[in-house]
């Protein structure tokens, strides 16, 4: 469903998002990172944030599931943006920060714990992670796209499941999962949509950390 939407509307999505001023959302994230940190932009869309973080001096890897958006992001950034899905992530303790701006919202709610576990494992101990969802609860379809909306309580439930899974796997001796065993929500806040004419839409933003054991 989402793949078909972006196949047909990639250029329109790019045009609507590439010039949005994200400075206010960058600050809580980059303020937690060391100079020259390595960032993963997971679901990078237009490549807007890849370009911004690179200009700030960070080392940035990026991917998106849409081949059309990957091509546009490569053209904008000059970076080797990968075409990849969330369930294909296999990095371990590689990133100081992960940026998931309006990307996890397309993952079905039942699949979020597994996807977020892969992302959490990709974080270094002490790493931080930004994510955003349209504010609400439950799943819905709009104009050919599937959305999973999220509020603070829903995010807390998913993080609790995530930590419970890591704890269980640690007991069974699966060493890969011990890389991320204490995920903590550091901050949540709500914002309006930054795109022109959509300020009535609300977003849940969060900073999550991977605390060392």
C-alpha positions as a printed Julia matrix, in Angstrom:
213×3 Matrix{Float64}:
  0.0     0.0    0.0
  2.59    2.58   1.07
  4.99    1.4   -1.65
  2.39    2.1   -4.34
  1.69    5.54  -2.9
  5.32    6.62  -2.95
  5.83    5.1   -6.38
  3.13    7.39  -7.71
  3.68   10.46  -5.53
  7.4    10.51  -4.68
  8.06   13.82  -6.43
  5.1    15.51  -4.76
  6.17   14.2   -1.34
  9.71   15.4   -2.01
  8.52   18.86  -3.02
  6.29   19.13   0.06
  8.99   18.15   2.55
 12.46   18.98   1.26
 12.45   22.63   2.33
 10.67   22.31   5.68
 12.61   24.09   8.45
 13.44   21.36  10.97
 15.89   23.3   13.14
 13.68   23.23  16.26
 13.36   19.43  16.04
 17.04   18.85  15.34
 18.23   20.58  18.5
 16.97   18.12  21.18
 18.56   15.3   19.16
 21.91   16.75  18.15
 22.32   18.27  21.61
 22.79   14.71  22.9
 25.46   13.77  20.35
 29.25   14.16  20.43
 30.96   16.14  17.64
 31.32   14.08  14.47
 28.86   11.46  15.69
 27.63    8.76  13.31
 23.9     9.04  12.6
 21.51    6.66  10.85
 18.6     8.39   9.1
 16.15    5.5    9.01
 13.46    6.19   6.43
 15.08    9.34   5.09
 12.44   10.37   2.55
 13.63   13.38   0.55
 17.1    13.33   2.13
 16.52   16.76   3.72
 17.79   15.68   7.14
 20.72   13.71   5.72
 21.88   16.9    4.03
 21.38   18.99   7.17
 23.22   16.62   9.5
 26.07   16.23   7.03
 26.5    20.01   6.87
 26.71   20.02  10.68
 29.73   17.73  10.49
 28.09   14.43  11.37
 28.77   11.15   9.54
 25.41   10.08   8.14
 24.15    6.77   6.77
 20.65    6.67   5.35
 18.07    4.39   3.8
 14.5     4.41   2.56
 12.19    1.67   1.29
 11.03    3.67  -1.74
 13.36    3.41  -4.76
 11.9     6.65  -6.09
 12.69    8.55  -2.89
 16.13    6.93  -2.65
 16.95    8.31  -6.1
 15.77   11.78  -5.13
 17.66   11.69  -1.81
 20.87   10.6   -3.53
 20.54   13.46  -5.98
 19.95   16.0   -3.2
 22.69   14.82  -0.85
 25.33   13.2   -3.01
 25.3    10.37  -0.46
 24.99    6.61  -1.16
 21.48    6.33   0.3
 20.47    2.67   0.46
 17.17    1.16  -0.61
 16.2    -0.94   2.38
 13.3    -1.79   4.66
 13.3    -1.58   8.44
 13.24   -5.37   8.8
 16.53   -5.59   6.86
 18.55   -3.6    9.42
 21.38   -5.73  10.82
 23.87   -3.22  12.26
 25.09   -3.77  15.82
 26.24   -0.97  18.16
 27.25    1.17  15.16
 25.44    4.49  15.63
 25.66    7.32  18.16
 22.23    8.48  17.04
 19.28    7.25  15.0
 16.82    9.63  13.36
 13.33    8.27  12.57
 11.4    11.34  11.49
  7.89   10.4   10.33
  9.07    6.98   9.18
  8.09    4.39  11.8
  4.49    5.59  11.48
  4.08    3.36   8.42
  4.99    0.19  10.35
  1.93   -1.81  11.57
  1.61   -1.55  15.34
  2.12   -5.29  15.83
  5.43   -5.06  13.99
  6.81   -2.05  15.85
  8.48   -3.95  18.74
 10.51   -6.12  16.34
 11.48   -3.19  14.13
 12.4    -1.05  17.11
 14.47   -3.91  18.53
 16.57   -3.93  15.35
 17.04   -0.18  15.57
 17.89   -0.34  19.28
 20.58   -2.94  18.6
 22.09   -0.62  15.99
 22.64    2.04  18.68
 25.87    2.21  20.63
 25.53    2.04  24.43
 24.63    5.56  25.48
 23.26    6.36  22.01
 20.13    8.42  21.39
 17.21    8.03  19.05
 14.63   10.51  17.77
 11.27    9.33  16.49
  7.97   10.92  15.57
  4.42    9.74  14.92
  1.18   11.46  14.09
 -0.47   11.96  17.45
 -3.27    9.55  18.4
 -3.74    5.82  18.81
 -4.52    2.9   16.55
 -4.05    2.2   12.86
 -5.75    3.83   9.9
 -5.56    4.31   6.17
 -5.55    7.68   4.47
 -5.17    8.43   0.77
 -3.46    5.16   0.0
 -1.12    5.04   2.99
 -1.25    3.07   6.23
 -0.53    4.96   9.45
  0.1     3.83  13.0
 -0.7     6.78  15.27
  0.93    7.05  18.68
  0.47    8.84  21.98
  2.65    8.83  25.09
  0.95    5.8   26.64
  1.26    3.8   23.43
  4.94    4.58  23.13
  5.5     3.57  26.73
  3.81    0.21  26.12
  6.05   -0.52  23.14
  9.23    0.45  25.01
  8.16   -1.74  27.94
  7.66   -4.68  25.54
 11.03   -3.97  24.01
 12.84   -3.98  27.33
 10.96   -7.1   28.41
 12.08   -8.88  25.26
 15.7    -7.85  25.75
 15.6    -8.98  29.37
 14.19  -12.38  28.43
 16.71  -12.91  25.65
 19.58  -11.87  27.9
 18.61  -14.58  30.34
 18.66  -17.16  27.54
 22.14  -16.04  26.55
 21.48  -14.47  23.16
 24.45  -12.13  23.19
 23.26  -10.0   20.28
 20.34   -8.75  22.31
 22.52   -7.73  25.22
 23.7    -4.81  23.13
 20.49   -2.96  23.98
 18.82   -3.96  27.22
 17.73   -0.71  28.81
 15.82    1.58  26.47
 14.57    4.71  28.2
 12.2     7.44  27.03
 14.08   10.62  27.89
 11.64   13.18  26.55
  8.33   13.43  24.69
  6.67   16.55  23.31
  3.96   17.52  20.86
  4.28   19.81  17.85
  2.14   20.95  14.98
  2.91   19.85  11.45
  5.67   22.1   10.08
  4.42   21.92   6.5
  2.5    24.9    5.18
 -1.25   24.78   5.83
 -1.1    21.74   8.14
 -0.41   23.26  11.56
 -3.64   21.74  12.93
 -2.11   18.24  12.66
 -0.38   17.12  15.86
  2.79   15.04  16.15
  4.31   13.07  19.01
  8.09   13.53  19.2
 10.37   11.5   21.45
 14.0    11.15  22.42
 14.94    7.64  23.52
 18.28    6.5   24.89
 20.09    3.18  24.97
 21.47    3.2   28.49
 24.6     1.13  29.15
 24.14   -1.78  31.55
